[in-house]
Amino acid sequence: MAENCQAMEAGLVLSTHYVDVQMSRREIIRSGKNTNKSLDKDLIITGDLDRQESFVEQIFPSLNGDKHNKRYIMLFGKAGMGKTTLIKKLCLDWSKDSIPQFDFVFLLDGKKLTLTEPAYSLQTLLLSLSSFAPPYTDPGEVYSQILAAPKRVLIIFDGFDELRDYEMLLQTLEKDLVTSLQRNGKAQSFTVKQLFSAILQRVLLPGCTLLLATRPRGNASQLLRRTDSLLEVCGFSPTNVEMYLSKYFTDPTLRESAVDCLRASSYLQLLCWNPGLCHLVCTVLEQSKSSDALPRTLTGLCHQVLCLKLEKDRGSTQMPGETQEQSVQEALTEISNNSQVRKGRKNNQTKSRSARQSALRSRRAKKAKGQEKERDEVDEENVFEDNDRKGDKELLSQLSSLAWEGVKSNSSIIPAEKAVSAKLKAFGFRTGLLLAHRLRTTVAGDDGEGGGQDDNNEEGESKENGGDVNLVDNCDDGILLWANPFLQSYIAAVHLSLSRTVPDRSFLQTLPFQTTVKGRRKPKREELELTQRFAVGLLFYNRTELQRLISYKETVVRDMLVSKQALATKHLEGLSISELSPAQVLEACNYVYEAQFTPKGGGENPASRMLTHLAANLPEFLTFCGVSLSPPDVFTVQNVLEQGGAEGRSFCLDLEDSGIQICGLRALMSLNNINTYRACIADVITLWEQLEQSDEGELLLGAVSKFKIHPLKATQVCHIEHLEKLVNIHVHKRLSESSSQSESILAEGVPAVKELYKLEFELGPENGPLALPKLWDLLPGLQNLQHLDLEKSKIGNKGAEKLANALVSLNCLEILNLSQNCIGDEGVKKLALSLKDLPKLHCLSLYSNVISDEGAESLAAVLPHMASLTELDVKYNKMTDVGAQSLGASLRSCQKIKTLRMWNQCIPYGVFERLQQQDSRILWH
């Protein structure tokens, strides 16, 4: 296994080029029996500081004696974030005894689901079909050990494009099938899908640990209910990027040049946050001579990478017509050969390469004999080169159509029923755009029950590794798939924007922000969103560059682009920006940025019009709450906000629950046209501390004065912890005990705390008690608080006593909600003493507590002293007719009270009806 899992991107090896990315333990909102749980919607997005990061070796805690072991683990991250590479590192570590919790580790690839015949058992699945499976001399004995100690087994699932793929495998299995699986574990009569489902549903190996890798989008109710640990791949930090560059560029001079170029390109540097994009950036940096030639958009990056691949392929395959024809014939022959003679094919390729090199040397010798002959030879080579380019463009056009089909079906696999010519396969393999994944293994042993040498490697990238391309026949035991998700989406966009087979009407339907019949925006997958982004970017890209990809005449390309530009511009300008969701506003910012760098020319610039339109129509109160903002996202948002500032517009930003990094928070907050901003309190305080340490007083003043937290809804324990820290800064008027530079700025306290008028404590009965002690400590510092909501916080009598002490400082309090808090008579007695001294309190709710007659009498005694109270709710408590009559009698002395709700089943119906007749302010509900 140690050798098999070493391969990374082209030419890189895991043991020497791996950068240890960090992961973050995450949680989802567990709100009862929600039947439509979605990871991208229900994931709790934490602040930059709150992300508890861990490394690959910390995924699995010690399994000994831990009753709360995490045995159903989900590892998620967007395309290119390095999930598969991290899994390979985990397998490598296990092979070196760095993960002693497990005796066996098996990697099951989702692509195996294309094997539909019922010809497998659990033994063959684990010992033959799993990736990196070594040969076993006695597979039966190994299988017995697996069954004997399933808790010592780790099964990893990878190669699934989204959560929905797992969800389909969790559909309940038929009883007969379950019985058959459990009784006949060695019977080779099951499909891969049935075996996958049985493992995921704990029918087979119920005690094993499962690690499931996926992208975060899509509904996954069953999967999320089973999962007991969520891990997100965090991507590269700036330090990680530097380390990756140092491993990629081994030559110090080249490395220094690459780093300098990258620092000069802000957007490219931010794109490196995604490890997959970081590799593409390094590919471009490797060939770039200056920072001026670097791409400025994601569209430009993928375009340059694709062109480099095409040029590299042309440089290695240019030859006279006879040799070229011979090479194609050789490729066709190789593709039709059986997989057992791949080594022979490789030797043939080497000979073919030698023949081509001999032909080139012969031509050079002939050219030296005479100038006229040399010109003829040059002309001949140009003809061949033009033919090669035209042929490549036609092949690329075919690939782009296949890529779009894959994006539409949300798959990186090219279906077996698609007729893909041998020539197209060869082109895809040579350029590294396609891979061939071999599904089956060579099984050793007479019984055919596993132990085969792993042969499921992916082929087609070896050209970039410095070797020959192995062309395989995917019809028998392999599948074709796209090598890179970004390039698949980019090539699909080439089909949409640059193909005459896509008419304007069809193109319009592929643009973003389409509505369904019911008027709802369609949810989008990651690949489709990327493709739409590239499609818009290509419309406004340099036409000369685009000619490198297509074979149409320049006038045809111009007319086609002008027509589709007009469609895209009209579509985006026709959107009601104020009706877009925060996620859609972010998409719009990304689309407009991709189109922004149009080559200068005469006439009005449509891309500039789109940017101006978006900036002019953004709502003044702009929220990205609940939308994960990556570093490149922040850059594109900043781009639109700056344009808005140039037009005299200003904004109030809500960046809460966006996961924005502190450096991104600084970039947006410091814009002159940002009036106010909201963000994770802990991150904001850290930003203030950084600004103080760097002696940026003016920026610190703006950061403090612009920050707002009203209204504040605390849903996590950390929210109260952060608020407590902010209140301490407000009370002590300094960032820390040792700081002094901020004293003048904080002389009047923190404006955000002074302007906090509403606080909702919504941690629920489980987490609420964990944060209550800190809440009691910070409440006296919120002297301007008007609305305090503590519903369902389980504060009890002790909490009521603590609250009573804090209420003494809250003279501005107008609304107090203490519903469903287990408060009894003792708690109400303590509260009553403080409530009568709140001069502005007009609404008090003690709904659904455990207050009996004694507590009701305590309330009745203070009601006449509560001069501002207009609404009192004590429904569904434990008081009888005695307590009800006490409150009714006290009500007669309280002319300002408009409603008193106090019905419960302990009050006789007749008594309550008589009280209502005496005073109409007494209500049932």
N, C-alpha and C positions, 0 to 999 in steps of 0.2 A: 504493500500500500504506500509506503514511503516514497517509492519512485513514481508510482502511477499518478499521484495527486500533486506533482510538482508544477505542472504546466499552468502558466498564467496567460496574460496577454502575449501577443506575438513577440517571441524572442526573450521573454522574461521568465524567470524561474522563482518558485515560491520561496525556497530557502534563502535566496539572496535578494529578492526584490519585494518581498511582502512588507507592507507597512501596517502595523498593528492598529487598525481602526477601533474606535470605541463604540460601545453600545449603551443604550439608555433603557432602563427598566420603565415600562409604561403601564398605565392603567386605563380601563375603559369605564364609562358611566354605566353602572349596574343599576338600572331603574326597573326593578320588578321583572315582569314577564313580557318584555318588549319582544315582539315576534319578528321585527325587522332590524336587527342590530347590524350596524355597519362600522367597520373599523375606522374608516376615514371620517365618519361623522361622530361616533361615540367615543373616540379616543380623547383622553384628557391631555390637552396640550399644556405643557409646563414651561416655565421660564428658562432662560439660558442657564442660570445658576442652579435651578432645581433639578435639572436632568442628572440623575445619579448614574454616572458612567462606569462601565466595567469593561473588561477585556475578555478575549475569547476564552482564556483559561478559567474565568470566573463565571461562566455560564452555568456550570453544574456545581452546586454546593456539595458538601460531604453528604453521602447517602446513608451513613451509619446512624441509626437511632433518631432520625429526623422524621417525625410523623407528618410534617407538612411539606414533604418534598415536592418540588415542582417537576412533574413527570409528563406534562403536556405543554410543551413550550413552543411559542410561535416567534419566529424571527422574521421581521418584515422590514421593508425598505423599498424605495422607488427603484426604477430601472437604473442600473449602473452603480448602485451604492455599494456593491461588493459582497453581496450575500453568498454567492457561490464561492468566491475566493476565500471568504471567511470560513465556510464549511470545509473547503480543502485544507485550510490551515488547521482546523480542528481535527480532521482526520490524520494529518501529518503529526500533530502533537500526540494523538492517541497512539500512533504507531511507534512513537518514541517514549511511551509509558508516562506521558505527562498528564493523562487523564485516567488515574487508576480506578475510578469508580466503575469502569466498564471493562468486561472481558471481551465483548464483541461490539463492533460498530459497523453498521450497514447503511449505505447511501442508496436510496431508491429514487430514481429519476422519473419525473412525471411523463417524460416522453415515452416511457415503456407502456403507457396506456394505449398506444397505437397497436400494441400486440393484442389482438382481440380473440385469438383462438383459445379454447379451454384446454390447455396443454401444460399447465404449471401447477406446482405445489408450493407450499410455504418454504420447503427446503430448496427447491430450485430457484425460487424468487430471491432468497437471501444469499445463497452460496454461488449462484450462477448469474443471475440478472442484476445483482446490485453492483454499483460502480466500484471500481478499485478492488473487486473481490480477488484475493490471491488463490492459487490452486491449492486444493486440500487433498492430501493423500487418502484420508478416510472421512469423506463428507458425512457419512452416517453417524460416526462418533461425534463429530463437531455439532451436528444437528441435535443430537441427544443432550449435549452440554448446554446448548441454547435453551432447549425446553426445560431443562432441570433448574436453570437459574435465570429466568426472564428479567429479574431486576438488575442483572448485570449486563443487560443488552441495551444499546442505544440504536434507534432507527431514525435516520434522517431522511426527510422528504424534500427534494429540491426539483427545480425545473417546472414549477407550476406558475403560470402567468398571473393568476389572481386568486382571491379567496373563493370565488365561485367554484373553481375547479375542485377544491377540497369539499365544499358544501355538497356537491353532487355525490361525492364518495361517502357522505355521512347519511344518505338516505337509508332508512331501515332495511336490513337484509331479511329475506324470507326465512322463516323458521327452518324449513327443510335444508336450505343452504347453510345456515349456521350450524345445524346438527352435522351435516356432511363435512364441513370445514373442521369442526372440533374432533370428529371421530377419525377422519382419514387425512391426517396432516401430510402424509407422503403421497397421496393419490394425485397424479398429474392430470387433473380433470377440471381445473379452475382457470378462470381468466385472470390476467394481471389486475384488472379493475376489481374483481371480487376479492382478491387477496389484499389489495391496498385498502379496500373498504373494511375488511375484517380486522386489519391491524389498527386502523384509525378508530374503529368502533369498539376496540378492546375485546373482540371476539377471539383473536389469536394473540398470543403473548401479552396477556392483560397487564402484567407487571412491568413491562419494559418502559423505558423513557423515550418519548417521541419529541423530535425537533422538526418543526414544519417551517420551511422558508417560503415566503410569498411576497407579493406586492400588496399594499394596504387597501386597495379599492375594491368595493363590491360588498353586497350583503352576505353575512356569514353568521346567522343566528346560532345554528347548531355548533359551529366550530368555536365561536367565542364563548359559548356556555361551557364547553369542555376545557378550554384553555385555562391553565392556572398561572401562566407566566408569559408576559409580553415583552419582547426585546426589540428595540429599533436600532438599526445600523445608523450611526450618527453622521457618517461621512467624514471627510478630511477637515482637520483644523489647519490653520496656516502652517503650523509646525509639521503636520503630516505631509502637506504639499511640498515643503522644502525637502523633506526626507525622500519623498517619492522621486523628485527631480534628481536628487543626489544619487539614487539607485539607478535611475533611467539613463542619465548622462554620466557615464563613467569617466569620460575625458574632462579634466578640470576646466580647460579653456572653453569647451563647448558648454559645459554646465554653467559657467559664469555668464556666458553670453545669453543662454536660455533664461536664466533667472532675471537678468537685466531687461530682456525683452518682455518677460511676463509682468514684471513690476510696472512697466510702462503701459500696460493694457489692463485697466481696472476690471473690465467686464470678464475678460478671459481668466484673470486671476480668481474672480469669484466663482466662475464656472468650475474651477478645480475643486470646489467643495464636493462635487460628485466624482468619486474615483474613476468611473468609466469615462466621464468627460475629461478628467485630468489626463488620462492616457491619450485621448484624441488631441488635447492641447499639446502634449509633449511630441506627438507625431508631427504636428505643424511646426513647433519650435525647432525641431530637428532639421527642417528644411528651410527655415526662414532666415533671411540674411539681415533683416532689420525689423524693428517694431512697427514700422510704417506698413509693412506687408502683412501684418497679422490681421486676422478677421476681427470684426467688432461686434458680431452677433452670433447666436447659436447657429443660424442658417449658414453664415459665412464659414464657421468652423467646420461644420459637416461637409460643406461644399469643397473646402480645401482638402480635407481628408480624403474624400472620394476621388478628387482629381489626382492626388498623390498616388492613390492605389491604381488608378487607371494608367498614369504615366509610368509607374513602376512595372506594370504588366506589359505595356507597349515596349518599354526598353528591353525587356527580357524575351520578347517574342518576335521582334522585327526580323524578317528574313525574306529572301526572294520567293516568288510565287510557288515554285516547285517544292521548295523546302517547307513552305507554309502549308501547302496542301498535304504534304507528307505528314507534318506534325498533327494536323487535324485528324487525318486518318489514324495515326497512332493513338490519339486521344480516344477516338471512337472505339478502337480495338481494345484499349485498356478498360474503358468503362464496361464493355460487354464481358470482360474476363471475370472469372470467379474470384471471390475475395481471398481464397487460399493462395493465389499466385501474385499477391501484391508486391512481394519482394522482387519478383521477376519484372513486373511493370516498372518498378523504380529503376532497375538497371537499364531497361529500354529507354526510359526518360533521360538517363545520364548519357547514353549513346546519342540520343537525338540532340541533346544539348551540345555535345561535342561536334556533331555534324554541322549544326548551325554555326558554331564558332569557327569551324574550318571554312565554311562558305563565306563568312564575313572576312576572314583573313585573305581568302582568295580574291575577293572583290577589291580589297584594299591594295593588293599587289598589282592587280590589273590597272587600277586607277593611276598608279605611279608611272605607267608606261606612256601616258600621253594626256595632254590637257583636254583635248576634244573627247577622248574616251572617258575621261573623268567626269566631264559634264553630262555625258550620256548616262553614266552610272548614277550620278546624283539625281538626275531626272527620274531614272528607274526607281531609285530608293524612295523619292518623294511620292511617286505613284503608289508604291507599295504602302508607304506610310499613310497616305490619304485613304487608301482602301481599308487599311487596318483600323483607322480612326472611324470611318463610316461603319465598318462592321461592328466595332465596339459600341458605337452609339445605338445601333439597332439592337444589339444584345442588351444594352443597358435599358433601352425602352421596354424590352420584354420583361426584364427583371423588375422594373418599376411597376409594371402592371401586376406582377405577382406580389410585390411588396404591399400594394394597396389592397389586394384581396386578403392578405394576412392581417393588415390593420383592421379591416372591416370585421373580420371574424375573430379579432383579438387573439391572434396566434402567431408565434414565431416559426411554426412548422409549416412547410409547404406540403399540402395534402398529396398522398400517394397517387390519387386519381388524376392529379394535374399532369398534363403531358409536358414534361420538361426535356427539351432536346439535350443530347450529349454535349453539343457545342455550348449550349447555355450553361450547363452544369460546369463544364471546364472553365468557362469564363468566370463564373461565380466563385469557383474554388481558387483560381489564380489570383483574383483580386481580393480574396479574403472576405467577400461579401456573404458567401454561403459556407456552411459546414455540412459535413455528412456525419450523422450519428448512427453508429452501428448498434443495433438493438440486442442481438443475441450474442452469446459467448460460445466458445468451443468447449464442450463439456468433456471432462476427463472421467474415466471410470466406466465400468460395464453397466452399472445400474442407471446411468444417466441422471443421477439424483443430485447433481451439483458438484462443486469443486472445480469448475472450469476456470481457465485463465481468462481474465477480463479482456474483452475485445470490443468494449463499447465506447472506445475513445472517439472524440470528434476530430474529423479530418477536414483539411481544406485550408488551414491557416499555416501549414508548414512552409509554404513559400516565404512567408514573412520571417520564419524562424531560420531561414538560410538554406533550407533543403528543398526537395521537390514536392510538388503537390500530388497527394495520393488521390486519384479519382476512383470513387467507389460506386457500385451499382446499388442505388437505394431501392430498387424494385424487390429485391430478395429479402434482405434482412437489415436495411438501414433506412433512415429518413433524411430528408433535406431540411435544413433550418437556417434562419438568418443568424449571422455571426454576431451582429451588434444591433441592439434595439434602436439606438439613435439613427444609425445609417439606414435601417429598415424604414423608419418613419420618414427620413429625409428622401429616400428614393421613392417612397410612396407619394410624397408631396411633389416630386418631379413629374410623376404621372398626372397628378391633378392639375398642376399649373402649366406644364409645358407640353402636354400631349394634345394633339388635335382630335384624338378619339374621345376626349372629355369635353362635350359641348358646354356652352356658357350656362345653360339651365342646370345641367348636372353639377357643374362646378359650384354654382350658387348654393345648391342643397348640401354641399360638403362644408360650407363655411361655418364658423362657430356661432353659438347662440341661436340655434334653430329652436323653434317651438313646436310642441306636439299639437294634436287636434284639440286637446283640452287646455291649451295655452300655457303648458308648463315647459320649462327648459329641459332639454334632454340631458340626463347625466352622461358624463363622458369618461372613457377609459384613458389611461395615461398615453397609450400609443396613438390614439385618435387625436388627443389634445396636442401632442407633439407634431403630428402630421399636419394638422390645421395651422399650427404656428409656422411650420416650415413653408406651407403652401402660400401663406400671406407674405412671408419674407421673400420667397422666390419671385413673386410678382414684381417686386421692387428692387431686385438684385441687378448687378451689372450684366447687361445683355451680352457683352463680349464673353464674359465668363460662362454664362449659360449656354453659349454656342458650343462649349466644350462637351456638353452633355447630350445635345440633340442635333439631328442632321437636317433640320428645316432651314430654309433660306432665311437670311436676316430680316427681310421684309415680312415674312410669315410670322417669325418670332415676335417682331415688333407689334404687328396688328393683333396677334393673339394676347400678348401681355397687356396692351392698352385696353383691350376689351375686358379682360378679367380684372385689371386694376380698377376700372370704372365700377364693375360689379361689387368688388370687395369694399371699395370706398363708400359706395352708396349703401351697402348693407350695414357697415359699421356706423356710418353717420345716421342711419335710420333707427339705431337702437335708442331706447329710452334708458340712459345710463342710470338714472335714479332707481329704476326697477330691477337692476341687476343685483344679484347676490354678491357678497364680498369676494367669493371665489371667482365669480365671473368678471368682476372689476379687475381683479389681478390678471386674469387671462387677457382682458382687453389691453392692459398695460404691456403685457408681454408681446402681444400681436403687433401693437403699434411700434414697439421698440424694434422688432425684427424688420419692419418695413421702413424704418427711419432713415437708413443710410443709402438713399437712392442716389445714383450718379447724377451729378449736376447737369442740367440742360435747360433748354428754353421752355417757357411756359410754366404753368402752375404745377407745383409738386403735390400729387395726390397724397403721398405719405405724410407730408407736412400738414396737409389739411386734416388727416385723421388724428394726428397728435394734437393739433389745435382744438379740434372738436371734442376730443376726450377730455382734455384739460379744462375746457370751458364748461363742460357739462357734468363734471364730477360733483357729487353733493358736498356741501360745505362741511358737514359732519361725516367724515369718511372713515368707515370701519373695516378692519380686516380681522375682526374678532372671530376666532374659531378657524381661521385659515392659516395653515402652516406657511410661513414666509422664509424661504431659503435665501442665502446671500444674493444670488442673481436676481431673485424676485424683488428684493429690497432695492436693487440698483434700477430696475425698470420702473418701479413705483416712484423712486426719487426723480427719475427722468421726466415723468409726467407732472409731478408736483412742481418741479422747477419751471416747466413750461407754463403751468398755471400761474406761478409767481410772476413770470414775464408779462402775463396778461392782466396783472393786478388782482389775482385771486388769492385768497387765503383759506386755510383749512384747519379743522380740528380733527386730529388723528386718534383713532382707537386701535391700539396694537395689542390689547390684552388677548391672551390665549392664542397668540400667533407664533410663539416659539422663536421670535426674532432674536438674533444674536446682539450682544451689547454694542458691537461696532456698527451694526446696521441701525440700531436704535439711535445711536449718536448721529449718524448720517442724516436720518430723517428729522430728528428733533431739532437739529441745528439750522435747518432751512429757515430763512427769514419769514417766509409766508406761512409758517406753522404757528397758529395762535395757541393751541393747547394740544396736549397729547396724553394718552393713557397707555400704560404698559405694566408688565409685571413689576410690582413694587421693589422686590429684591434686586432686579436688574437695574432699575432706575437708581436705587441707592448706590449700587456698585459703580454706575456711570458717574454719579456725583463725586464719589470718592476718587475715581480716576481723573476727573477734571480738576479736582482740588490738588491732587498729587502732581499733575502736570502744569499747575499754576495757570490754568485757563479760566480766570475769574469771570470774564464776560460770558463765556459759554455756560459756566456753572450757574450764573445768575439766570440765564434764559432757561436752563434745564430745570431749575427749581421753580421759577415763576410760571412756566408753561404747564407744569405737571398737574394733572387732576385725577381724583379718584372717586368723585361723587357721580352717581350713586354706587355704592360698593356692595357686591354680592359675594360673600365668602362661601365657597363650595368645597374647599380643601383646607386641611389643617395648616398647610404652609401659608395660605392667604392671611390667616390670623397672626401667624408668626411674623410675616413680613409687615403687617400693619402695626404690630407692637413695636417693631424696630423703627418704623417711620414716626410713630407717636413719640417715642423716646427722643428722636432727633428734634421733633417739634418742641417738646417740653424743655430739653436741655439746650436747644438752640445751637447745636454743633453736630457735625457728622460723627465724631467720636471723641473720646476723652482727651486724646492727644492732639486733635486737630484744632487749629485756631484761625486758619485762613478763611473758613466759611462763616465765622461769627458775624461778620457784618452783613452777609447775605441772609443769614438765618436769624437776624436780630429780632424780627417779628414772628419767628417761628416758620413753619412750613405752610405755605398758602393752601396746599391740597388738603391738609388736615383741618385747617380752619374752615374750609369750604365743604367739608364732608357733612352732609345733612341727612343722609339715609344710609343705614347699614342693615343688610339682610344676612343673617347667620343661617346658612342652609347646608350645614354639614350632616344633618340627619341624626337619628338616635344612636348610630354606631360610632361615627367620628366626632359628633358634637362634644361629648364629654371630654375628649382628648384635648380640645382647644379651649374649653371654657375657662380654665385657670388663667390663660393669657388674656382672654377677653375681659375678665373682671379687672385685670391689671391695667389694661389700656383704656377702658371706657372713661375714666375720669379725665383723660386728656382730650376727649372729643366734646369739648364744651359747647360747640354749636350744633350738636346732633339734634335733629328734629324727629327722626323716624327710626325706631329700633325694632327689628323683627327677629324674634328668637323662637319662632314656631318649630315644634317637633325637635327640640334640642335636648330634651330629657334633663332639664336642669334640676328638678326635684326641689325639696325644701332647702337643702344646703346651698344650691345654686341661687335660689330665691333670696336667701340671706346675703350672699355675696353681691347679687344684683342690687339689693336694697342699699348697700353701702356705696355702690358706684353711682346710684341715681341721685345722690346728694349733689353731685357736680354737674348734672345734666339739666340745667335750668331752662334750656330751650326745647326740651323734649315735648313733642306734641302727640305722637302716636307710639304706643307700646303694645306689641303683639306677643303675648306669652301663651298662646294656645298650645294644647297637647304637650304639656311639659311635666306631668306628674307632680304638680305643685299641690300640696295639701294645706291643712289649716295652719300649721306652724309657719310655712312659707308665706302664706297670705298675711299673717299677722306682722311679719317682718316687713313685707312690702308695703302694707298699708301705712306704716309710719313714715315711709319716704314718699309715697304717692301723694299724700296730702300737701307736700311742700313743693310739688312741681307746678309752677304757676301757669304753664301753657298747655298742659296735657289735656287734650280734648277727646282722645279715643283710646280706650283700654280694652283689650281682649284677653280673657282668662278662660276661653272656650275649651271644653273637654279636658279638664284637670281632675283632681280628686278632692275638691273643696266641699266640705260638709257644712252643717249649720253653724258651727263655731267660727269657721272662716268667713261665712257669709255675714255673720254679725260683726266681725272685724271690719269688713268692707262697708257695711251699713253705717258704722260709726264714723268713718272718715268721709263718706260721700258728701255731706254738706260742706266740708272744708275744701273740696276740689272744685274751685270756682269756675274753671274752664272746661270741665268734663261735659261732653255732649253725648257720647256713645259708650255704653258699657255692655260687654258680652260675657255672661257667665253660664251659657248653655252647657248642657251635658256634663254637669258636675255631680256631686253626691248629696247636695242639700235637699232637705225635705220641705214640708210646708212651713216649718218654723223659720228656717233660713229665708225662704221666699217672702214670708210676711215681714221679716225684719227689713229686707231690702225694699219691699213695697212701701213700708212706713217711712223709711229714710228718703225715698224718692219724692215724697210730698214736699220735702224741704229743699229740693234741688230743682229749681225752676229751669235751669239751663240745660239739663239733661233731656235729650230728644228721644233716645231709645234705650230700653233696658231689656236685653234678651237673656232669659234665665230658665227656660223650660228644660226639664229632664224627667225621667220616668219615676223618680222618687217623690215628685210633687203630685199630689192628688189632682185629678183633672178638675174637679169642682173648685178646689182652692185656687188653682191657677186662673180659671175662668172668672172667678169673683174678683181676683186682683186686677185682671184686665178691665173688668167693668168699672173698677174704682179709678184706674189710671190707664188711659189708652196708649201711653208710651211703653207699656209692658207688652212685648211681642213674643210670639212663638218662635219665629226664625229671624 
